């Protein structure tokens, strides 16, 4: 079984590299997560300077994620640039409707499309893979509207394949927990403001500082509902660590600090969709 899995991963890697050679040059939408990191790494290996990773620095990107993306791009030794996006200035986005991600990705891909046209770069690519099909992702419509290609999807990569190849290629983020923009911490219909985004960011940083690598702080008014992986629930409730978390999250502006015993669930607020 191990040999079969290895052979299949080799086949998908070969196809992924072939796709990039066919593209000739591209812009990689680079967030710093394992998916986009793998895409940028392989693109840089196959295309050299004809591949450029672009990270969008926005109000909904946690500061620790932005700094991590910069470090990772340097480690990959790929061309890398940063642009500013302002999706929060769009009232449709700030209202936090069910299709909020559509407006975010429209802003991102619209900016990347402008850069691509100015520089004569024919393709924009992202880190979408086959396992992403199972979640509510209105941003895919924006990707289609701007002609964004998804090499991982085209090469039949699923998330375990992404992590396996990232590990094989020596990417430090091969086991990095999934990330999502800070706006995903708010129930749909809750208006999003810069102040609230910063509040959630500070609260999550407090949880990270307490030694928990993966977490989400879901915003419910005065209540912060903390999600960690099920295997980390007991660690989060350890008296000493719990005290640090409570202190930090309250300092961020929450009155009540709760720990969700159900553990972290990707796309928590998408259950209602």
Helices and strands as residue ranges (DSSP letters): H 2-23, E 26-29, H 34-47, G 48-50, E 51-57, H 63-76, E 79-84, G 87-89, H 91-94, H 100-119, E 124-125, G 130-134, H 139-145, H 151-154, H 159-168, G 182-185, H 194-209, E 216-220, E 223-227, G 230-232, H 233-236, H 239-251, E 256-259, G 268-272
